[in-house]
Amino acid sequence: MAELTIIEYTELAIWDVKNHFRLQNIFKEKLPLVLFGEFLSKPIIEKTKIIDHKEYRILGVRSYGKGTFINRTVKGNTLKMRTYQIAPKDHLFWCKVDTKNGAFGIIDDRFEKGIASSNMTFATIDKSKVLIDYVQLLFKSPMVNQYMDGFVTGSTNRKYIKPDQLLNEIKIPLPSINEQKRIIDNYNYHFDIAENQENEITQLENEIEKILFKDLGLDKIDNKVSKVGLSFVSYTEIAEWGYNIDNSRFQSNIYKTTSLSISPELFNDAFRGKSPKYDSEGNSTILNQKCNRWNALDLSYVKTVNDKWYNKIDKKFFTREGDVLINSTGDGTIGRASIITFENEDLLYDSHLLLLRLDKTKVNPLFFTYLFNSKYGQYQVESIKSAQSTKQTELGITNLKKIIFPLPSIQLQNTIANKLQSIYQRIEILKVNALNNRKDALVKFEQEIFSQK
């Protein structure tokens, strides 16, 4: 049976009864709900005329509460607009024409006196009522962003909340200053754990490089300025009309270095993947570059292909345990390598991937993969990439065979591979824990302000 509910007129910020009840249901009843305008107000913003020879920091803001950032640093003569706003410290900052997904940030010491276009806007924060960190934390919360996006209007490309609407129509839970501090401290506790875990990951990744370079007698790889000018090479020294790696930079002080082109007996097969015949109704799948991560496969990105086409592929092309899978093309993806484990056997891969089948009695595939993914291997990949005359980078089997690497005994390769594998396993555990702690930090914040109904 329907009942009549009486609402005080003063409780309605706008004539929107539906939203009034929505607020009662999603936020904790014990927390006071206040308009953003309770602790935000319109500021007086200083403006500057652009001077051509001066350098300016143009500010932007990232979605999902990632906050303010320096979008670019440019000379004044490159800016079309001639008047910009000067960012004041401890102000809320956002884009008037794109406020979806928590695209709000704080102007702190790093961004004070940066400049912003007329598309951006600011609000003064009353620090006697709200802590700066609490404001930023609000916009980091997925649940708060979902709630805020309920007020967004505009077309597909320009979704926004009007500044007056933010201040005068949208309510948010505002605990006491002491409660805000407790909530922030609790969030920071879990966030700091995640940051410490991520710092440990960085340290372990550096340790991997140190182990490889020390145990293999390799010199540190530094970027060197390439020499520009005319060089003469004896025709008899040219093995092919193309790019060759400067071997001198990659020699070991302890072991002989070689490559698959110099020592073809080190591998059994090398394949480029197949150009797929995709089929949304197919039951067969094929790997692509997204599947091939650093030292791991992610099968969530596989695509389906035509079953008849798939069944015609020679089985020698399919993955086997110990194969090395390498991304062959793409800026930012080229050279990424992983090893095939027994659970990932019998998979097909597309033409942007290379498969290397090493002779495991001579080269440990895990050792090769770790070395290939290190700065030592990736610098060589970058050198090959830089030699391309077009924007489309290509490793290819021919260039893959040019990659130089030290070749200690198979026993030492096994020892190094096992040592590094244990470190990588620790890194993977840390990555999962760090991600979970970051999520927990936000979840615990949301539990403080949202109803658990």
C-alpha positions as CSV (number, residue, x, y, z in Angstrom):
1,M,0.0,0.0,0.0
2,A,1.4,3.4,-1.0
3,E,2.2,5.9,1.8
4,L,2.4,9.6,1.9
5,T,5.9,10.8,2.8
6,I,6.4,14.4,4.0
7,I,9.7,16.1,2.9
8,E,10.8,19.5,4.3
9,Y,11.0,22.0,1.5
10,T,14.4,23.1,2.8
11,E,15.8,19.6,2.2
12,L,15.3,19.9,-1.5
13,A,18.2,21.7,-3.3
14,I,16.3,21.3,-6.6
15,W,12.8,20.1,-7.5
16,D,14.0,16.5,-7.8
17,V,12.3,14.2,-5.4
18,K,13.6,11.1,-7.1
19,N,17.2,12.2,-6.5
20,H,16.4,13.1,-2.9
21,F,15.4,9.5,-2.1
22,R,18.4,8.2,-4.1
23,L,20.7,10.1,-1.8
24,Q,18.9,8.6,1.3
25,N,19.5,5.1,-0.1
26,I,23.1,5.2,-1.2
27,F,24.9,7.1,1.6
28,K,25.1,6.2,5.3
29,E,22.3,7.8,7.3
30,K,24.6,8.9,10.1
31,L,26.7,11.1,7.8
32,P,25.6,14.7,7.0
33,L,24.9,15.3,3.4
34,V,25.9,18.7,2.2
35,L,26.0,20.5,-1.1
36,F,29.5,20.9,-2.7
37,G,28.8,24.5,-2.3
38,E,29.0,24.1,1.5
39,F,32.8,23.8,1.2
40,L,33.5,25.0,-2.3
41,S,33.0,28.5,-3.7
42,K,33.6,30.4,-6.9
43,P,37.1,31.9,-6.8
44,I,38.6,35.1,-8.2
45,I,41.1,33.9,-10.7
46,E,44.1,35.9,-12.0
47,K,44.7,35.8,-15.7
48,T,47.8,36.3,-17.8
49,K,48.5,37.6,-21.3
50,I,50.7,35.1,-23.2
51,I,54.2,36.4,-24.1
52,D,55.7,34.6,-27.1
53,H,59.2,34.1,-25.7
54,K,58.1,32.9,-22.2
55,E,57.7,29.2,-21.3
56,Y,54.4,28.0,-19.8
57,R,53.1,24.9,-18.0
58,I,49.7,24.0,-19.4
59,L,47.7,22.0,-16.8
60,G,45.2,19.2,-17.4
61,V,43.3,16.8,-15.2
62,R,43.0,13.0,-15.4
63,S,39.9,10.9,-14.9
64,Y,39.2,8.5,-12.0
65,G,40.6,10.9,-9.4
66,K,44.2,10.7,-10.8
67,G,44.2,14.4,-10.4
68,T,46.0,17.4,-11.9
69,F,49.1,17.0,-14.1
70,I,51.3,19.1,-16.4
71,N,49.9,18.4,-19.8
72,R,52.7,20.1,-21.6
73,T,55.4,22.8,-21.3
74,V,55.5,25.1,-24.3
75,K,56.7,28.5,-25.5
76,G,54.0,31.2,-25.7
77,N,54.3,31.6,-29.5
78,T,52.9,28.1,-29.9
79,L,49.6,28.9,-28.1
80,K,46.6,30.1,-30.1
81,M,44.8,31.5,-27.1
82,R,46.4,34.7,-25.8
83,T,44.8,34.8,-22.3
84,Y,45.0,32.0,-19.8
85,Q,44.0,31.5,-16.2
86,I,46.7,31.2,-13.5
87,A,46.2,28.2,-11.2
88,P,45.9,29.1,-7.5
89,K,47.1,26.7,-4.8
90,D,44.7,24.5,-2.8
91,H,41.8,24.9,-5.3
92,L,39.7,22.2,-7.0
93,F,40.4,22.0,-10.7
94,W,38.4,20.5,-13.5
95,C,37.3,20.8,-17.2
96,K,34.0,22.6,-17.6
97,V,33.2,20.6,-20.8
98,D,34.4,17.1,-19.6
99,T,33.7,16.2,-16.0
100,K,32.7,12.5,-16.3
101,N,34.6,9.7,-14.6
102,G,36.0,11.7,-11.7
103,A,38.1,14.1,-13.8
104,F,38.8,16.5,-10.9
105,G,42.1,17.4,-9.4
106,I,43.7,19.6,-6.7
107,I,46.2,22.4,-7.4
108,D,49.0,21.7,-5.0
109,D,52.6,23.1,-4.8
110,R,53.6,21.3,-8.0
111,F,51.0,23.0,-10.1
112,E,50.6,26.4,-8.5
113,K,51.1,29.2,-11.1
114,G,50.6,26.7,-13.9
115,I,48.1,28.0,-16.5
116,A,44.8,26.7,-17.8
117,S,42.6,27.5,-20.8
118,S,39.1,28.9,-20.5
119,N,37.7,25.4,-20.8
120,M,39.0,24.7,-17.3
121,T,37.6,26.0,-14.0
122,F,38.5,26.3,-10.3
123,A,36.7,26.3,-7.0
124,T,38.0,27.6,-3.7
125,I,38.1,24.9,-1.0
126,D,37.1,26.0,2.6
127,K,39.8,24.1,4.5
128,S,38.0,24.7,7.8
129,K,35.2,22.4,6.7
130,V,37.0,19.8,4.5
131,L,40.5,18.4,4.2
132,I,42.1,18.7,0.8
133,D,43.0,15.0,0.7
134,Y,39.3,14.1,1.4
135,V,38.2,16.1,-1.6
136,Q,40.6,14.3,-3.9
137,L,39.8,11.0,-2.4
138,L,36.1,11.5,-3.2
139,F,36.9,11.6,-6.9
140,K,39.2,8.5,-6.7
141,S,36.2,6.4,-5.6
142,P,34.5,4.4,-8.4
143,M,31.2,4.6,-6.5
144,V,31.4,8.3,-6.0
145,N,32.2,8.7,-9.7
146,Q,29.2,6.6,-10.6
147,Y,27.1,8.7,-8.4
148,M,28.5,11.9,-9.9
149,D,28.0,10.7,-13.4
150,G,24.3,10.5,-12.7
151,F,24.3,14.3,-12.9
152,V,26.3,14.5,-16.1
153,T,24.7,16.0,-19.2
154,G,25.8,16.7,-22.7
155,S,26.7,14.9,-25.9
156,T,28.8,11.7,-26.2
157,N,32.1,13.6,-26.6
158,R,31.3,16.4,-24.2
159,K,29.8,15.2,-20.9
160,Y,29.9,17.7,-18.1
161,I,28.5,19.0,-14.8
162,K,28.0,22.8,-14.9
163,P,30.0,24.6,-12.1
164,D,26.8,26.1,-10.7
165,Q,25.2,22.6,-10.7
166,L,28.2,21.1,-8.9
167,L,28.0,23.8,-6.1
168,N,24.3,24.2,-5.7
169,E,22.6,20.9,-6.7
170,I,24.9,17.9,-5.8
171,K,25.2,16.6,-2.3
172,I,28.1,14.6,-0.8
173,P,28.7,13.0,2.6
174,L,30.9,15.3,4.8
175,P,32.0,13.9,8.1
176,S,33.7,16.0,10.7
177,I,37.3,17.1,10.2
178,N,38.4,14.5,12.7
179,E,36.5,11.7,11.0
180,Q,37.9,12.9,7.6
181,K,41.4,12.6,9.0
182,R,40.7,9.1,10.3
183,I,39.3,8.0,7.0
184,I,42.3,9.4,5.1
185,D,44.7,7.8,7.5
186,N,43.0,4.4,7.0
187,Y,43.2,4.9,3.2
188,N,46.8,5.9,3.3
189,Y,47.7,2.9,5.4
190,H,46.6,0.5,2.7
191,F,47.9,2.8,-0.1
192,D,51.3,3.0,1.5
193,I,51.5,-0.8,1.7
194,A,50.8,-1.0,-2.0
195,E,53.4,1.7,-2.8
196,N,56.0,-0.2,-0.7
197,Q,55.2,-3.4,-2.6
198,E,55.6,-1.6,-5.9
199,N,58.9,-0.1,-4.8
200,E,60.1,-3.7,-3.9
201,I,59.0,-4.8,-7.4
202,T,61.2,-2.0,-8.9
203,Q,64.2,-3.1,-6.7
204,L,63.7,-6.8,-7.7
205,E,63.6,-5.8,-11.4
206,N,66.8,-3.9,-11.0
207,E,68.3,-6.9,-9.2
208,I,67.4,-9.1,-12.2
209,E,69.4,-6.8,-14.5
210,K,72.4,-6.7,-12.1
211,I,72.4,-10.6,-11.9
212,L,72.3,-10.9,-15.7
213,F,75.0,-8.4,-16.3
214,K,77.3,-9.5,-13.5
215,D,77.0,-13.3,-14.1
216,L,77.4,-12.9,-17.8
217,G,80.2,-10.4,-17.8
218,L,78.3,-7.7,-19.6
219,D,78.9,-4.0,-19.5
220,K,76.1,-1.6,-18.6
221,I,74.0,-0.6,-21.6
222,D,73.8,3.2,-21.9
223,N,72.3,5.2,-24.7
224,K,75.0,6.7,-26.8
225,V,74.7,9.6,-29.2
226,S,74.8,8.2,-32.7
227,K,77.5,9.6,-35.0
228,V,76.2,11.5,-37.9
229,G,78.4,11.6,-41.0
230,L,79.8,9.6,-43.8
231,S,81.4,6.3,-43.0
232,F,83.2,3.8,-45.2
233,V,82.8,0.1,-45.0
234,S,84.7,-2.5,-47.0
235,Y,82.4,-4.3,-49.3
236,T,83.7,-7.6,-48.1
237,E,82.5,-6.8,-44.6
238,I,78.8,-6.5,-45.7
239,A,77.0,-9.7,-45.0
240,E,73.7,-8.3,-46.4
241,W,72.3,-5.0,-47.6
242,G,70.6,-3.9,-44.4
243,Y,71.1,-3.1,-40.7
244,N,73.7,-4.9,-38.6
245,I,74.1,-4.5,-34.8
246,D,77.3,-3.0,-33.5
247,N,78.7,-6.2,-31.9
248,S,81.3,-4.3,-29.8
249,R,78.7,-3.0,-27.4
250,F,77.3,-6.4,-26.5
251,Q,80.4,-8.5,-25.9
252,S,80.8,-10.5,-22.7
253,N,84.0,-10.1,-20.7
254,I,83.7,-13.8,-19.7
255,Y,81.9,-15.8,-22.4
256,K,81.8,-16.0,-26.1
257,T,78.8,-14.1,-27.7
258,T,77.0,-15.4,-30.7
259,S,73.6,-15.1,-32.5
260,L,71.2,-17.5,-34.2
261,S,72.5,-16.4,-37.6
262,I,76.1,-17.1,-36.6
263,S,75.2,-20.3,-34.8
264,P,72.1,-21.8,-36.5
265,E,72.6,-25.1,-34.7
266,L,71.3,-23.4,-31.5
267,F,67.7,-23.5,-32.8
268,N,65.4,-26.0,-34.4
269,D,62.7,-23.8,-36.0
270,A,61.6,-20.2,-36.2
271,F,58.2,-19.3,-37.5
272,R,56.2,-16.2,-38.3
273,G,52.5,-16.6,-37.2
274,K,49.6,-17.0,-39.6
275,S,47.4,-14.3,-41.0
276,P,44.1,-15.3,-39.3
277,K,40.7,-15.9,-40.9
278,Y,38.6,-14.5,-38.1
279,D,35.2,-16.0,-37.4
280,S,33.0,-14.8,-34.5
281,E,31.2,-18.1,-34.5
282,G,34.4,-20.2,-34.5
283,N,35.4,-22.5,-31.7
284,S,39.2,-22.2,-32.4
285,T,41.3,-19.3,-31.1
286,I,44.5,-17.5,-32.1
287,L,47.0,-15.5,-30.0
288,N,47.8,-11.9,-30.8
289,Q,50.3,-9.3,-29.5
290,K,48.0,-8.3,-26.6
291,C,48.2,-12.0,-25.4
292,N,52.0,-11.9,-25.3
293,R,53.2,-10.1,-22.1
294,W,56.6,-9.8,-20.6
295,N,57.4,-13.4,-19.5
296,A,53.8,-14.4,-19.5
297,L,50.7,-15.1,-21.7
298,D,47.3,-13.5,-21.1
299,L,44.7,-15.7,-22.9
300,S,41.8,-13.2,-22.2
301,Y,42.7,-11.4,-25.4
302,V,42.5,-14.4,-27.8
303,K,40.3,-14.1,-30.8
304,T,38.2,-16.7,-32.6
305,V,39.0,-18.0,-36.1
306,N,37.4,-20.1,-38.7
307,D,37.5,-23.8,-37.7
308,K,38.2,-25.2,-41.2
309,W,41.0,-22.7,-41.8
310,Y,42.4,-23.5,-38.3
311,N,42.4,-27.3,-38.9
312,K,44.4,-27.0,-42.1
313,I,47.4,-25.4,-40.3
314,D,50.4,-27.7,-40.0
315,K,50.8,-28.8,-36.4
316,K,54.5,-28.0,-36.4
317,F,53.5,-24.3,-36.2
318,F,51.5,-24.7,-32.9
319,T,53.2,-23.9,-29.6
320,R,55.2,-26.5,-27.6
321,E,56.6,-26.3,-24.2
322,G,59.8,-24.3,-24.2
323,D,59.0,-22.3,-27.3
324,V,59.8,-18.6,-27.1
325,L,57.0,-16.3,-28.4
326,I,58.1,-12.7,-29.5
327,N,56.1,-9.7,-30.6
328,S,57.3,-8.8,-34.1
329,T,55.7,-5.4,-34.7
330,G,54.2,-2.3,-33.2
331,D,55.5,0.7,-31.3
332,G,55.6,-0.2,-27.6
333,T,54.9,-3.9,-28.2
334,I,57.8,-5.0,-30.5
335,G,60.3,-7.3,-28.8
336,R,58.0,-8.4,-25.9
337,A,58.8,-12.1,-25.2
338,S,57.4,-15.0,-23.2
339,I,58.1,-18.7,-22.8
340,I,55.5,-21.3,-23.5
341,T,54.7,-23.6,-20.5
342,F,53.1,-27.0,-20.8
343,E,49.6,-25.6,-20.1
344,N,49.9,-23.3,-23.1
345,E,50.9,-25.9,-25.7
346,D,49.0,-26.3,-29.0
347,L,48.1,-22.7,-29.4
348,L,48.2,-20.8,-32.8
349,Y,49.5,-17.2,-33.1
350,D,48.9,-14.5,-35.7
351,S,51.4,-12.9,-38.1
352,H,52.5,-10.2,-35.7
353,L,54.1,-12.9,-33.5
354,L,57.3,-14.9,-34.0
355,L,57.9,-18.3,-32.5
356,L,61.5,-19.5,-31.7
357,R,62.1,-23.1,-31.0
358,L,65.6,-23.4,-29.5
359,D,67.7,-26.6,-29.1
360,K,67.2,-27.0,-25.3
361,T,70.4,-29.0,-25.0
362,K,72.4,-25.9,-26.0
363,V,70.2,-22.9,-25.0
364,N,67.8,-22.8,-22.0
365,P,64.7,-21.1,-23.4
366,L,63.9,-19.4,-20.0
367,F,67.5,-18.0,-19.9
368,F,67.1,-16.7,-23.4
369,T,63.7,-15.1,-22.7
370,Y,64.9,-13.3,-19.6
371,L,68.0,-12.1,-21.4
372,F,66.0,-11.0,-24.5
373,N,63.5,-9.1,-22.2
374,S,66.4,-7.3,-20.4
375,K,67.9,-4.0,-21.3
376,Y,70.6,-6.0,-23.1
377,G,68.2,-7.6,-25.5
378,Q,65.7,-4.8,-25.7
379,Y,68.4,-2.2,-26.6
380,Q,69.2,-4.4,-29.6
381,V,65.5,-4.6,-30.6
382,E,65.3,-0.8,-30.3
383,S,68.4,-0.5,-32.5
384,I,66.8,-2.6,-35.2
385,K,63.5,-0.7,-34.9
386,S,65.3,2.7,-35.3
387,A,66.8,1.5,-38.5
388,Q,63.4,1.1,-40.2
389,S,62.6,3.7,-42.9
390,T,58.8,3.6,-42.2
391,K,56.8,4.1,-39.1
392,Q,55.8,0.5,-39.0
393,T,58.4,-1.3,-36.9
394,E,59.3,-4.9,-37.8
395,L,61.5,-7.3,-36.0
396,G,61.0,-10.3,-38.3
397,I,62.9,-13.7,-38.2
398,T,65.9,-12.3,-40.1
399,N,66.4,-9.6,-37.6
400,L,65.7,-11.9,-34.6
401,K,68.6,-14.1,-35.7
402,K,70.9,-11.0,-35.5
403,I,70.3,-10.5,-31.8
404,I,73.6,-11.2,-30.0
405,F,73.8,-13.0,-26.7
406,P,76.5,-14.6,-24.5
407,L,76.5,-18.4,-24.4
408,P,77.8,-19.9,-21.1
409,S,77.5,-23.6,-20.4
410,I,74.0,-25.0,-20.3
411,Q,74.5,-25.8,-16.6
412,L,75.2,-22.1,-15.9
413,Q,72.3,-21.0,-18.0
414,N,70.0,-23.3,-16.0
415,T,71.4,-21.9,-12.7
416,I,70.8,-18.3,-13.8
417,A,67.3,-19.1,-15.2
418,N,66.3,-20.8,-11.9
419,K,67.6,-17.9,-9.9
420,L,65.7,-15.3,-12.0
421,Q,62.6,-17.4,-12.1
422,S,62.3,-17.3,-8.3
423,I,62.6,-13.5,-8.4
424,Y,60.0,-13.2,-11.1
425,Q,57.6,-15.4,-9.1
426,R,58.1,-13.0,-6.1
427,I,57.4,-10.1,-8.4
428,E,54.1,-11.6,-9.6
429,I,53.0,-12.1,-6.0
430,L,53.9,-8.5,-5.2
431,K,52.0,-7.2,-8.2
432,V,48.8,-9.0,-7.2
433,N,49.1,-7.9,-3.6
434,A,49.8,-4.3,-4.5
435,L,46.8,-4.2,-6.8
436,N,44.6,-5.7,-4.1
437,N,45.9,-3.2,-1.5
438,R,45.1,-0.3,-3.8
439,K,41.6,-1.7,-4.3
440,D,41.2,-2.3,-0.6
441,A,42.1,1.3,0.2
442,L,39.3,2.5,-2.0
443,V,36.8,-0.1,-0.9
444,K,37.4,0.7,2.8
445,F,36.9,4.4,2.0
446,E,33.6,3.6,0.2
447,Q,32.5,1.5,3.2
448,E,32.9,4.6,5.3
449,I,30.4,6.8,3.3
450,F,28.1,4.4,1.4
451,S,25.2,2.5,2.7
452,Q,25.7,-1.3,2.9
453,K,22.1,-2.0,2.1
